[in-house]
Amino acid sequence: MRGKATRSDLLDIGAWKWLGFAFVGLYVVFGALLPMLALVLRAFTSLLTPLVNPFDLLTLDNFRLIFDYAPYTESIVNSITVAFVGAVAVTLFGTVVVLVARRSDFRFARLLETTAQSPHAVPGLIVGIGLFWAFTWMPGGDAVRGTLFALIIAFGIRALPSAYGAISPATMQLGAELDNAARVAGADWWRTVSRIMLRLLVPAMLASFLLIWTQMIREYAPAMFLAGAESQVIGTTAIDLWTQGETGSVAALATLQIAVTAVVAGLAGLLLKGKKHA
């Protein structure tokens, strides 16, 4: 493992630390806790208003509407499926892109790196429109459009820069001496990558999986143009419910999404912790 160029040190900011603490505290409260609390309260009440105690309006009807209607329930399953498969695929693909761009003699390595990060500049709706017409003109594209596979491709394109950004720094921390030693021992590039690099990059790949999972389970913009009747996701279902005035069910759907994400994040955190101790 390559050493650090500089050593981290604490910076004493004196009394300013209390101002910084207050700023961070306000941000956490108003930027995360209060919106989430309001969302959960709306999910479990028939009406959320400051004029009535919310505990007098508790109900499970908002969740019952989702679970009693099969397409709404299927959208949750679809989102989980797309997020899991997409996170695995994008993490693996992103790892290969990083290794080729950073640890190979590929002639167009710099172009590959730029291409992998370019989707950051493209809005999700544009990605959806572009793939819609691509599948329309591509031979056999009609069989893909409207399926979960199309959503995995679209969401994966959007998430690739995040995977690259999570894995590239970890790769740069691996000294080139490891590659050179493997080459001296007679290993080719692929054996060096598979036997050495990938094993050392497992923690970064797990972190990338969690990051991509979180991004893909909340993604919906490309699905506005690519999703079919049986491939709706949480985001598109939430928009459908909102247009019907079912704001409570929208909050319930979002609460379920947060709960699923929290469970996956917790499991990934335990796995990462186990890897560190190993």
C-alpha atoms as an extended CHARMM CRD file, in Angstrom:
* protein
*
       278  EXT
         1         1  MET       CA              0.0000000000        0.0000000000        0.0000000000  PROA      1               0.0000000000
         2         2  ARG       CA              1.3570000000        3.3660000000       -0.9960000000  PROA      2               0.0000000000
         3         3  GLY       CA              2.1430000000        5.8700000000        1.7670000000  PROA      3               0.0000000000
         4         4  LYS       CA              0.4480000000        9.2270000000        2.2750000000  PROA      4               0.0000000000
         5         5  ALA       CA              2.0820000000       12.3570000000        0.9130000000  PROA      5               0.0000000000
         6         6  THR       CA              1.1260000000       14.3280000000        4.0270000000  PROA      6               0.0000000000
         7         7  ARG       CA              0.2410000000       13.4950000000        7.6100000000  PROA      7               0.0000000000
         8         8  SER       CA             -3.1860000000       14.4310000000        8.9280000000  PROA      8               0.0000000000
         9         9  ASP       CA             -3.2580000000       16.7600000000       11.9220000000  PROA      9               0.0000000000
        10        10  LEU       CA             -5.8860000000       18.5290000000       14.0290000000  PROA      10              0.0000000000
        11        11  LEU       CA             -6.4980000000       22.2250000000       13.4290000000  PROA      11              0.0000000000
        12        12  ASP       CA             -7.3600000000       24.1820000000       16.5500000000  PROA      12              0.0000000000
        13        13  ILE       CA             -9.9860000000       26.7840000000       15.5860000000  PROA      13              0.0000000000
        14        14  GLY       CA            -10.6540000000       27.9130000000       19.1480000000  PROA      14              0.0000000000
        15        15  ALA       CA            -14.1000000000       29.2930000000       19.9110000000  PROA      15              0.0000000000
        16        16  TRP       CA            -15.1210000000       28.9730000000       16.2600000000  PROA      16              0.0000000000
        17        17  LYS       CA            -15.7030000000       25.2600000000       16.8660000000  PROA      17              0.0000000000
        18        18  TRP       CA            -18.9810000000       26.0700000000       18.6470000000  PROA      18              0.0000000000
        19        19  LEU       CA            -20.1640000000       28.0700000000       15.6380000000  PROA      19              0.0000000000
        20        20  GLY       CA            -19.2220000000       25.1790000000       13.3870000000  PROA      20              0.0000000000
        21        21  PHE       CA            -21.0100000000       22.7380000000       15.6790000000  PROA      21              0.0000000000
        22        22  ALA       CA            -24.1430000000       24.9120000000       15.6320000000  PROA      22              0.0000000000
        23        23  PHE       CA            -24.0550000000       25.1530000000       11.8290000000  PROA      23              0.0000000000
        24        24  VAL       CA            -23.6620000000       21.4120000000       11.3750000000  PROA      24              0.0000000000
        25        25  GLY       CA            -26.3510000000       20.7420000000       13.9620000000  PROA      25              0.0000000000
        26        26  LEU       CA            -28.8290000000       23.0690000000       12.2350000000  PROA      26              0.0000000000
        27        27  TYR       CA            -28.0580000000       21.4930000000        8.8900000000  PROA      27              0.0000000000
        28        28  VAL       CA            -28.6580000000       17.9810000000       10.2180000000  PROA      28              0.0000000000
        29        29  VAL       CA            -31.8930000000       18.9670000000       11.9420000000  PROA      29              0.0000000000
        30        30  PHE       CA            -33.4640000000       21.0490000000        9.1500000000  PROA      30              0.0000000000
        31        31  GLY       CA            -31.8600000000       19.2520000000        6.2260000000  PROA      31              0.0000000000
        32        32  ALA       CA            -32.4840000000       15.6560000000        7.2680000000  PROA      32              0.0000000000
        33        33  LEU       CA            -34.2390000000       14.9640000000       10.5530000000  PROA      33              0.0000000000
        34        34  LEU       CA            -37.2380000000       17.3040000000       10.2740000000  PROA      34              0.0000000000
        35        35  PRO       CA            -38.1050000000       16.4050000000        6.6480000000  PROA      35              0.0000000000
        36        36  MET       CA            -37.7720000000       12.7070000000        7.4680000000  PROA      36              0.0000000000
        37        37  LEU       CA            -39.8940000000       13.0680000000       10.6050000000  PROA      37              0.0000000000
        38        38  ALA       CA            -42.5940000000       14.9190000000        8.6510000000  PROA      38              0.0000000000
        39        39  LEU       CA            -42.4880000000       12.2420000000        5.9600000000  PROA      39              0.0000000000
        40        40  VAL       CA            -42.9360000000        9.4150000000        8.4600000000  PROA      40              0.0000000000
        41        41  LEU       CA            -45.7300000000       11.2630000000       10.2820000000  PROA      41              0.0000000000
        42        42  ARG       CA            -47.5670000000       11.8270000000        6.9930000000  PROA      42              0.0000000000
        43        43  ALA       CA            -47.1700000000        8.1680000000        6.1170000000  PROA      43              0.0000000000
        44        44  PHE       CA            -48.8700000000        7.0530000000        9.3380000000  PROA      44              0.0000000000
        45        45  THR       CA            -51.6400000000        9.6930000000        9.5100000000  PROA      45              0.0000000000
        46        46  SER       CA            -54.7490000000       10.3160000000        7.4860000000  PROA      46              0.0000000000
        47        47  LEU       CA            -54.0370000000       14.0590000000        7.5300000000  PROA      47              0.0000000000
        48        48  LEU       CA            -51.0430000000       16.0320000000        8.7340000000  PROA      48              0.0000000000
        49        49  THR       CA            -51.9350000000       19.4770000000       10.0520000000  PROA      49              0.0000000000
        50        50  PRO       CA            -50.6720000000       21.6540000000       12.9220000000  PROA      50              0.0000000000
        51        51  LEU       CA            -54.2880000000       22.1280000000       14.0210000000  PROA      51              0.0000000000
        52        52  VAL       CA            -54.7770000000       18.4990000000       15.0850000000  PROA      52              0.0000000000
        53        53  ASN       CA            -52.5830000000       16.2170000000       17.1530000000  PROA      53              0.0000000000
        54        54  PRO       CA            -51.0840000000       13.7270000000       14.6510000000  PROA      54              0.0000000000
        55        55  PHE       CA            -51.4070000000       10.9050000000       17.1780000000  PROA      55              0.0000000000
        56        56  ASP       CA            -55.1930000000       11.3110000000       16.9410000000  PROA      56              0.0000000000
        57        57  LEU       CA            -55.0650000000       10.6320000000       13.1950000000  PROA      57              0.0000000000
        58        58  LEU       CA            -52.8890000000        7.5260000000       13.1240000000  PROA      58              0.0000000000
        59        59  THR       CA            -53.7400000000        5.0350000000       10.3690000000  PROA      59              0.0000000000
        60        60  LEU       CA            -52.2360000000        2.3250000000        8.1890000000  PROA      60              0.0000000000
        61        61  ASP       CA            -54.4760000000        3.0780000000        5.2120000000  PROA      61              0.0000000000
        62        62  ASN       CA            -51.6410000000        4.7390000000        3.3070000000  PROA      62              0.0000000000
        63        63  PHE       CA            -49.6180000000        1.5290000000        3.4250000000  PROA      63              0.0000000000
        64        64  ARG       CA            -52.6940000000       -0.5920000000        2.8120000000  PROA      64              0.0000000000
        65        65  LEU       CA            -53.3340000000        1.2080000000       -0.4940000000  PROA      65              0.0000000000
        66        66  ILE       CA            -49.8370000000        0.2920000000       -1.6740000000  PROA      66              0.0000000000
        67        67  PHE       CA            -49.9160000000       -3.3580000000       -0.6320000000  PROA      67              0.0000000000
        68        68  ASP       CA            -53.5000000000       -3.9580000000       -1.7780000000  PROA      68              0.0000000000
        69        69  TYR       CA            -52.7500000000       -2.8650000000       -5.3550000000  PROA      69              0.0000000000
        70        70  ALA       CA            -50.3430000000       -5.2460000000       -7.1070000000  PROA      70              0.0000000000
        71        71  PRO       CA            -48.7000000000       -2.7370000000       -9.5060000000  PROA      71              0.0000000000
        72        72  TYR       CA            -47.6760000000       -0.5200000000       -6.5810000000  PROA      72              0.0000000000
        73        73  THR       CA            -46.1700000000       -3.4590000000       -4.7250000000  PROA      73              0.0000000000
        74        74  GLU       CA            -44.4100000000       -4.6210000000       -7.8910000000  PROA      74              0.0000000000
        75        75  SER       CA            -42.7890000000       -1.2030000000       -8.2400000000  PROA      75              0.0000000000
        76        76  ILE       CA            -41.0630000000       -1.7330000000       -4.8750000000  PROA      76              0.0000000000
        77        77  VAL       CA            -39.8170000000       -5.1560000000       -5.9430000000  PROA      77              0.0000000000
        78        78  ASN       CA            -38.7010000000       -3.7040000000       -9.2850000000  PROA      78              0.0000000000
        79        79  SER       CA            -36.7420000000       -0.9240000000       -7.5940000000  PROA      79              0.0000000000
        80        80  ILE       CA            -34.9840000000       -3.3840000000       -5.2740000000  PROA      80              0.0000000000
        81        81  THR       CA            -34.1880000000       -5.6920000000       -8.2000000000  PROA      81              0.0000000000
        82        82  VAL       CA            -32.8680000000       -2.9010000000      -10.4050000000  PROA      82              0.0000000000
        83        83  ALA       CA            -30.8370000000       -1.4140000000       -7.5560000000  PROA      83              0.0000000000
        84        84  PHE       CA            -29.2520000000       -4.7220000000       -6.5470000000  PROA      84              0.0000000000
        85        85  VAL       CA            -28.4630000000       -6.0430000000      -10.0230000000  PROA      85              0.0000000000
        86        86  GLY       CA            -27.4250000000       -2.6040000000      -11.2190000000  PROA      86              0.0000000000
        87        87  ALA       CA            -25.1740000000       -1.9690000000       -8.2020000000  PROA      87              0.0000000000
        88        88  VAL       CA            -23.3660000000       -5.2770000000       -8.7230000000  PROA      88              0.0000000000
        89        89  ALA       CA            -23.0070000000       -4.7660000000      -12.4870000000  PROA      89              0.0000000000
        90        90  VAL       CA            -21.9240000000       -1.1200000000      -12.2930000000  PROA      90              0.0000000000
        91        91  THR       CA            -19.4310000000       -1.8350000000       -9.5110000000  PROA      91              0.0000000000
        92        92  LEU       CA            -17.8070000000       -4.6410000000      -11.5060000000  PROA      92              0.0000000000
        93        93  PHE       CA            -17.8270000000       -2.6480000000      -14.7320000000  PROA      93              0.0000000000
        94        94  GLY       CA            -16.5350000000        0.4580000000      -12.9720000000  PROA      94              0.0000000000
        95        95  THR       CA            -13.7050000000       -1.5690000000      -11.4120000000  PROA      95              0.0000000000
        96        96  VAL       CA            -12.6370000000       -2.8190000000      -14.8340000000  PROA      96              0.0000000000
        97        97  VAL       CA            -12.7660000000        0.7130000000      -16.2550000000  PROA      97              0.0000000000
        98        98  VAL       CA            -10.6370000000        2.0470000000      -13.3910000000  PROA      98              0.0000000000
        99        99  LEU       CA             -8.0450000000       -0.7040000000      -13.7390000000  PROA      99              0.0000000000
       100       100  VAL       CA             -7.7780000000       -0.2390000000      -17.4920000000  PROA      100             0.0000000000
       101       101  ALA       CA             -7.5960000000        3.5510000000      -17.1820000000  PROA      101             0.0000000000
       102       102  ARG       CA             -5.2070000000        3.6240000000      -14.2160000000  PROA      102             0.0000000000
       103       103  ARG       CA             -3.1900000000        0.3930000000      -14.3040000000  PROA      103             0.0000000000
       104       104  SER       CA             -2.7230000000       -0.5350000000      -17.9360000000  PROA      104             0.0000000000
       105       105  ASP       CA             -0.9180000000        0.6540000000      -21.0400000000  PROA      105             0.0000000000
       106       106  PHE       CA             -4.1680000000        1.2220000000      -22.9230000000  PROA      106             0.0000000000
       107       107  ARG       CA             -3.6270000000        3.9200000000      -25.5210000000  PROA      107             0.0000000000
       108       108  PHE       CA             -6.9010000000        5.7190000000      -24.8590000000  PROA      108             0.0000000000
       109       109  ALA       CA             -6.8650000000        5.4460000000      -21.0680000000  PROA      109             0.0000000000
       110       110  ARG       CA             -7.4110000000        9.1850000000      -20.5710000000  PROA      110             0.0000000000
       111       111  LEU       CA            -10.3640000000        9.1770000000      -22.9800000000  PROA      111             0.0000000000
       112       112  LEU       CA            -11.8220000000        6.1630000000      -21.1890000000  PROA      112             0.0000000000
       113       113  GLU       CA            -11.5990000000        7.9800000000      -17.8610000000  PROA      113             0.0000000000
       114       114  THR       CA            -13.2960000000       11.0780000000      -19.2640000000  PROA      114             0.0000000000
       115       115  THR       CA            -16.0430000000        8.9910000000      -20.8580000000  PROA      115             0.0000000000
       116       116  ALA       CA            -16.7190000000        7.1470000000      -17.6030000000  PROA      116             0.0000000000
       117       117  GLN       CA            -17.2680000000       10.4380000000      -15.7640000000  PROA      117             0.0000000000
       118       118  SER       CA            -19.1910000000       12.2580000000      -18.5050000000  PROA      118             0.0000000000
       119       119  PRO       CA            -22.6990000000       11.0140000000      -17.4710000000  PROA      119             0.0000000000
       120       120  HSD       CA            -22.4600000000       13.4310000000      -14.5230000000  PROA      120             0.0000000000
       121       121  ALA       CA            -23.1410000000       16.2190000000      -17.0210000000  PROA      121             0.0000000000
       122       122  VAL       CA            -26.2050000000       14.5640000000      -18.5900000000  PROA      122             0.0000000000
       123       123  PRO       CA            -29.6280000000       14.8930000000      -16.8860000000  PROA      123             0.0000000000
       124       124  GLY       CA            -31.5580000000       11.7070000000      -16.2660000000  PROA      124             0.0000000000
       125       125  LEU       CA            -34.4050000000       12.7390000000      -18.5480000000  PROA      125             0.0000000000
       126       126  ILE       CA            -31.9520000000       13.1960000000      -21.4150000000  PROA      126             0.0000000000
       127       127  VAL       CA            -30.5120000000        9.7380000000      -20.7750000000  PROA      127             0.0000000000
       128       128  GLY       CA            -34.0260000000        8.3020000000      -20.8610000000  PROA      128             0.0000000000
       129       129  ILE       CA            -34.9380000000       10.0620000000      -24.1130000000  PROA      129             0.0000000000
       130       130  GLY       CA            -31.6530000000        9.0620000000      -25.7450000000  PROA      130             0.0000000000
       131       131  LEU       CA            -32.0280000000        5.4040000000      -24.8370000000  PROA      131             0.0000000000
       132       132  PHE       CA            -35.6910000000        5.4680000000      -25.8760000000  PROA      132             0.0000000000
       133       133  TRP       CA            -34.7310000000        6.4000000000      -29.4310000000  PROA      133             0.0000000000
       134       134  ALA       CA            -31.6710000000        4.1390000000      -29.3590000000  PROA      134             0.0000000000
       135       135  PHE       CA            -33.8420000000        1.1390000000      -28.4970000000  PROA      135             0.0000000000
       136       136  THR       CA            -36.3740000000        2.2350000000      -31.1160000000  PROA      136             0.0000000000
       137       137  TRP       CA            -33.8390000000        2.2110000000      -33.9600000000  PROA      137             0.0000000000
       138       138  MET       CA            -31.6230000000       -0.6120000000      -32.7150000000  PROA      138             0.0000000000
       139       139  PRO       CA            -32.4310000000       -4.0850000000      -34.0930000000  PROA      139             0.0000000000
       140       140  GLY       CA            -34.1940000000       -5.9870000000      -31.3320000000  PROA      140             0.0000000000
       141       141  GLY       CA            -34.4280000000       -2.8540000000      -29.2140000000  PROA      141             0.0000000000
       142       142  ASP       CA            -38.1890000000       -3.1290000000      -28.8730000000  PROA      142             0.0000000000
       143       143  ALA       CA            -37.6830000000       -6.2960000000      -26.8340000000  PROA      143             0.0000000000
       144       144  VAL       CA            -35.5400000000       -4.3470000000      -24.3630000000  PROA      144             0.0000000000
       145       145  ARG       CA            -37.5050000000       -1.1230000000      -24.0820000000  PROA      145             0.0000000000
       146       146  GLY       CA            -40.0580000000       -1.2280000000      -21.2980000000  PROA      146             0.0000000000
       147       147  THR       CA            -38.2030000000       -3.9280000000      -19.3470000000  PROA      147             0.0000000000
       148       148  LEU       CA            -36.1560000000       -3.8610000000      -16.1620000000  PROA      148             0.0000000000
       149       149  PHE       CA            -33.0630000000       -4.5180000000      -18.2720000000  PROA      149             0.0000000000
       150       150  ALA       CA            -33.5470000000       -1.1620000000      -19.9830000000  PROA      150             0.0000000000
       151       151  LEU       CA            -33.8140000000        0.5390000000      -16.5920000000  PROA      151             0.0000000000
       152       152  ILE       CA            -30.6520000000       -1.1760000000      -15.3690000000  PROA      152             0.0000000000
       153       153  ILE       CA            -28.7930000000        0.1540000000      -18.4090000000  PROA      153             0.0000000000
       154       154  ALA       CA            -30.1420000000        3.6880000000      -17.9920000000  PROA      154             0.0000000000
       155       155  PHE       CA            -29.6450000000        3.8420000000      -14.2350000000  PROA      155             0.0000000000
       156       156  GLY       CA            -26.2310000000        2.2280000000      -14.6320000000  PROA      156             0.0000000000
       157       157  ILE       CA            -25.1000000000        4.9190000000      -17.0520000000  PROA      157             0.0000000000
       158       158  ARG       CA            -26.1190000000        7.5380000000      -14.5230000000  PROA      158             0.0000000000
       159       159  ALA       CA            -24.3340000000        5.7260000000      -11.6790000000  PROA      159             0.0000000000
       160       160  LEU       CA            -21.0580000000        4.8780000000      -13.4390000000  PROA      160             0.0000000000
       161       161  PRO       CA            -19.2870000000        8.1390000000      -12.4460000000  PROA      161             0.0000000000
       162       162  SER       CA            -20.0460000000        7.4130000000       -8.7840000000  PROA      162             0.0000000000
       163       163  ALA       CA            -18.5460000000        3.9290000000       -9.0730000000  PROA      163             0.0000000000
       164       164  TYR       CA            -15.4720000000        5.3470000000      -10.7730000000  PROA      164             0.0000000000
       165       165  GLY       CA            -15.1140000000        8.0060000000       -8.0970000000  PROA      165             0.0000000000
       166       166  ALA       CA            -15.3570000000        5.4190000000       -5.3060000000  PROA      166             0.0000000000
       167       167  ILE       CA            -12.8760000000        2.9050000000       -6.7330000000  PROA      167             0.0000000000
       168       168  SER       CA            -10.2980000000        5.1390000000       -8.4390000000  PROA      168             0.0000000000
       169       169  PRO       CA             -8.8270000000        6.6740000000       -5.2230000000  PROA      169             0.0000000000
       170       170  ALA       CA             -8.4020000000        3.2230000000       -3.6830000000  PROA      170             0.0000000000
       171       171  THR       CA             -6.6010000000        2.0510000000       -6.8280000000  PROA      171             0.0000000000
       172       172  MET       CA             -4.2510000000        5.0160000000       -6.6980000000  PROA      172             0.0000000000
       173       173  GLN       CA             -3.3220000000        4.0290000000       -3.1240000000  PROA      173             0.0000000000
       174       174  LEU       CA             -1.9760000000        0.6830000000       -4.3640000000  PROA      174             0.0000000000
       175       175  GLY       CA              1.6880000000        1.0480000000       -5.2400000000  PROA      175             0.0000000000
       176       176  ALA       CA              2.7940000000        0.1570000000       -8.7570000000  PROA      176             0.0000000000
       177       177  GLU       CA              5.4580000000       -2.0510000000       -7.1340000000  PROA      177             0.0000000000
       178       178  LEU       CA              2.7730000000       -4.7070000000       -6.6630000000  PROA      178             0.0000000000
       179       179  ASP       CA              2.1570000000       -4.8340000000      -10.4020000000  PROA      179             0.0000000000
       180       180  ASN       CA              5.8560000000       -4.8580000000      -11.1920000000  PROA      180             0.0000000000
       181       181  ALA       CA              6.5820000000       -7.6440000000       -8.7290000000  PROA      181             0.0000000000
       182       182  ALA       CA              3.8150000000       -9.7700000000      -10.2330000000  PROA      182             0.0000000000
       183       183  ARG       CA              5.1430000000       -9.1510000000      -13.7500000000  PROA      183             0.0000000000
       184       184  VAL       CA              8.6540000000      -10.1530000000      -12.6510000000  PROA      184             0.0000000000
       185       185  ALA       CA              7.1690000000      -13.3780000000      -11.2570000000  PROA      185             0.0000000000
       186       186  GLY       CA              5.7030000000      -14.1110000000      -14.6920000000  PROA      186             0.0000000000
       187       187  ALA       CA              2.0720000000      -12.9940000000      -14.2130000000  PROA      187             0.0000000000
       188       188  ASP       CA              0.2880000000      -11.3050000000      -17.0980000000  PROA      188             0.0000000000
       189       189  TRP       CA             -1.9600000000       -8.2640000000      -16.6860000000  PROA      189             0.0000000000
       190       190  TRP       CA             -5.1530000000      -10.2150000000      -16.0430000000  PROA      190             0.0000000000
       191       191  ARG       CA             -3.5320000000      -12.5320000000      -13.4770000000  PROA      191             0.0000000000
       192       192  THR       CA             -2.0390000000       -9.5110000000      -11.7220000000  PROA      192             0.0000000000
       193       193  VAL       CA             -5.4360000000       -7.8310000000      -11.5730000000  PROA      193             0.0000000000
       194       194  SER       CA             -7.4340000000      -10.8740000000      -10.5080000000  PROA      194             0.0000000000
       195       195  ARG       CA             -4.9680000000      -12.2750000000       -7.9570000000  PROA      195             0.0000000000
       196       196  ILE       CA             -3.7130000000       -9.0240000000       -6.4070000000  PROA      196             0.0000000000
       197       197  MET       CA             -5.5640000000       -5.8470000000       -7.3360000000  PROA      197             0.0000000000
       198       198  LEU       CA             -9.1440000000       -7.0690000000       -7.0420000000  PROA      198             0.0000000000
       199       199  ARG       CA             -8.5540000000       -8.6490000000       -3.6320000000  PROA      199             0.0000000000
       200       200  LEU       CA             -7.1260000000       -5.4020000000       -2.2850000000  PROA      200             0.0000000000
       201       201  LEU       CA             -9.9780000000       -3.4020000000       -3.8220000000  PROA      201             0.0000000000
       202       202  VAL       CA            -12.7770000000       -5.4210000000       -2.1630000000  PROA      202             0.0000000000
       203       203  PRO       CA            -13.5110000000       -2.7660000000        0.5450000000  PROA      203             0.0000000000
       204       204  ALA       CA            -13.7000000000       -0.0330000000       -2.1120000000  PROA      204             0.0000000000
       205       205  MET       CA            -15.9580000000       -2.2150000000       -4.2470000000  PROA      205             0.0000000000
       206       206  LEU       CA            -18.2920000000       -2.8060000000       -1.2910000000  PROA      206             0.0000000000
       207       207  ALA       CA            -18.4140000000        0.9330000000       -0.6510000000  PROA      207             0.0000000000
       208       208  SER       CA            -19.1670000000        1.4710000000       -4.3440000000  PROA      208             0.0000000000
       209       209  PHE       CA            -21.9730000000       -1.1090000000       -4.1880000000  PROA      209             0.0000000000
       210       210  LEU       CA            -23.6200000000        0.7200000000       -1.2830000000  PROA      210             0.0000000000
       211       211  LEU       CA            -23.2480000000        4.0880000000       -3.0180000000  PROA      211             0.0000000000
       212       212  ILE       CA            -24.6800000000        2.7900000000       -6.2930000000  PROA      212             0.0000000000
       213       213  TRP       CA            -27.5000000000        0.9540000000       -4.4870000000  PROA      213             0.0000000000
       214       214  THR       CA            -28.5530000000        4.1720000000       -2.7630000000  PROA      214             0.0000000000
       215       215  GLN       CA            -28.4160000000        6.0990000000       -6.0150000000  PROA      215             0.0000000000
       216       216  MET       CA            -30.2440000000        3.5590000000       -8.1600000000  PROA      216             0.0000000000
       217       217  ILE       CA            -33.0920000000        2.7810000000       -5.7500000000  PROA      217             0.0000000000
       218       218  ARG       CA            -34.0780000000        6.4690000000       -5.7440000000  PROA      218             0.0000000000
       219       219  GLU       CA            -33.5160000000        7.0200000000       -9.4730000000  PROA      219             0.0000000000
       220       220  TYR       CA            -36.5910000000        7.5100000000      -11.6180000000  PROA      220             0.0000000000
       221       221  ALA       CA            -36.0170000000       10.1550000000      -14.3180000000  PROA      221             0.0000000000
       222       222  PRO       CA            -34.9440000000        7.7930000000      -17.1560000000  PROA      222             0.0000000000
       223       223  ALA       CA            -37.8160000000        5.4640000000      -16.2330000000  PROA      223             0.0000000000
       224       224  MET       CA            -40.2880000000        8.1590000000      -17.3020000000  PROA      224             0.0000000000
       225       225  PHE       CA            -39.4700000000        7.2250000000      -20.9140000000  PROA      225             0.0000000000
       226       226  LEU       CA            -38.2580000000        3.6340000000      -20.6030000000  PROA      226             0.0000000000
       227       227  ALA       CA            -40.5150000000        1.9250000000      -18.0510000000  PROA      227             0.0000000000
       228       228  GLY       CA            -43.4160000000       -0.2160000000      -19.1940000000  PROA      228             0.0000000000
       229       229  ALA       CA            -46.5980000000       -1.2540000000      -17.4370000000  PROA      229             0.0000000000
       230       230  GLU       CA            -44.7770000000       -4.0440000000      -15.5780000000  PROA      230             0.0000000000
       231       231  SER       CA            -41.4870000000       -2.2330000000      -14.9730000000  PROA      231             0.0000000000
       232       232  GLN       CA            -42.5300000000        0.7580000000      -12.9120000000  PROA      232             0.0000000000
       233       233  VAL       CA            -40.2540000000        1.7700000000      -10.0490000000  PROA      233             0.0000000000
       234       234  ILE       CA            -40.8230000000        3.5770000000       -6.7720000000  PROA      234             0.0000000000
       235       235  GLY       CA            -40.2090000000        7.0080000000       -8.2860000000  PROA      235             0.0000000000
       236       236  THR       CA            -42.6830000000        6.6510000000      -11.1280000000  PROA      236             0.0000000000
       237       237  THR       CA            -45.2780000000        5.1300000000       -8.7960000000  PROA      237             0.0000000000
       238       238  ALA       CA            -44.8450000000        8.0500000000       -6.3940000000  PROA      238             0.0000000000
       239       239  ILE       CA            -45.5060000000       10.5040000000       -9.2300000000  PROA      239             0.0000000000
       240       240  ASP       CA            -48.6020000000        8.5300000000      -10.2180000000  PROA      240             0.0000000000
       241       241  LEU       CA            -49.9100000000        8.5730000000       -6.6490000000  PROA      241             0.0000000000
       242       242  TRP       CA            -49.1580000000       12.2750000000       -6.2800000000  PROA      242             0.0000000000
       243       243  THR       CA            -51.1670000000       13.1400000000       -9.4040000000  PROA      243             0.0000000000
       244       244  GLN       CA            -54.0810000000       11.2090000000       -7.8780000000  PROA      244             0.0000000000
       245       245  GLY       CA            -53.8450000000       13.2640000000       -4.6880000000  PROA      245             0.0000000000
       246       246  GLU       CA            -52.7160000000       10.3060000000       -2.5730000000  PROA      246             0.0000000000
       247       247  THR       CA            -50.0610000000       12.2610000000       -0.6990000000  PROA      247             0.0000000000
       248       248  GLY       CA            -50.1930000000        9.9230000000        2.2830000000  PROA      248             0.0000000000
       249       249  SER       CA            -49.3970000000        6.9080000000        0.1110000000  PROA      249             0.0000000000
       250       250  VAL       CA            -46.5310000000        8.8340000000       -1.4910000000  PROA      250             0.0000000000
       251       251  ALA       CA            -45.1090000000        9.3890000000        2.0030000000  PROA      251             0.0000000000
       252       252  ALA       CA            -45.6710000000        5.7230000000        2.8450000000  PROA      252             0.0000000000
       253       253  LEU       CA            -43.8550000000        4.6600000000       -0.3140000000  PROA      253             0.0000000000
       254       254  ALA       CA            -40.9490000000        6.9650000000        0.5080000000  PROA      254             0.0000000000
       255       255  THR       CA            -40.8440000000        5.6190000000        4.0640000000  PROA      255             0.0000000000
       256       256  LEU       CA            -40.5860000000        2.0760000000        2.7520000000  PROA      256             0.0000000000
       257       257  GLN       CA            -37.8000000000        3.1620000000        0.4270000000  PROA      257             0.0000000000
       258       258  ILE       CA            -35.8790000000        4.7410000000        3.3170000000  PROA      258             0.0000000000
       259       259  ALA       CA            -36.3720000000        1.6140000000        5.4430000000  PROA      259             0.0000000000
       260       260  VAL       CA            -35.0700000000       -0.7130000000        2.7230000000  PROA      260             0.0000000000
       261       261  THR       CA            -32.0860000000        1.5550000000        2.0830000000  PROA      261             0.0000000000
       262       262  ALA       CA            -31.2910000000        1.7020000000        5.8020000000  PROA      262             0.0000000000
       263       263  VAL       CA            -31.3550000000       -2.1010000000        6.0750000000  PROA      263             0.0000000000
       264       264  VAL       CA            -29.0160000000       -2.5240000000        3.0980000000  PROA      264             0.0000000000
       265       265  ALA       CA            -26.7060000000        0.2070000000        4.4180000000  PROA      265             0.0000000000
       266       266  GLY       CA            -26.5870000000       -1.4960000000        7.8190000000  PROA      266             0.0000000000
       267       267  LEU       CA            -25.7650000000       -4.8870000000        6.3240000000  PROA      267             0.0000000000
       268       268  ALA       CA            -23.1030000000       -3.3510000000        4.0760000000  PROA      268             0.0000000000
       269       269  GLY       CA            -21.6350000000       -1.5270000000        7.0770000000  PROA      269             0.0000000000
       270       270  LEU       CA            -21.3640000000       -4.7890000000        9.0290000000  PROA      270             0.0000000000
       271       271  LEU       CA            -19.7250000000       -6.4600000000        6.0440000000  PROA      271             0.0000000000
       272       272  LEU       CA            -17.2390000000       -3.6210000000        5.6450000000  PROA      272             0.0000000000
       273       273  LYS       CA            -16.4890000000       -3.7610000000        9.3660000000  PROA      273             0.0000000000
       274       274  GLY       CA            -15.8240000000       -7.4740000000        9.0930000000  PROA      274             0.0000000000
       275       275  LYS       CA            -13.4830000000       -6.9090000000        6.1590000000  PROA      275             0.0000000000
       276       276  LYS       CA            -11.5010000000       -4.3370000000        8.1270000000  PROA      276             0.0000000000
       277       277  HSD       CA            -11.0770000000       -6.6660000000       11.0820000000  PROA      277             0.0000000000
       278       278  ALA       CA            -10.0690000000       -9.4830000000        8.7360000000  PROA      278             0.0000000000
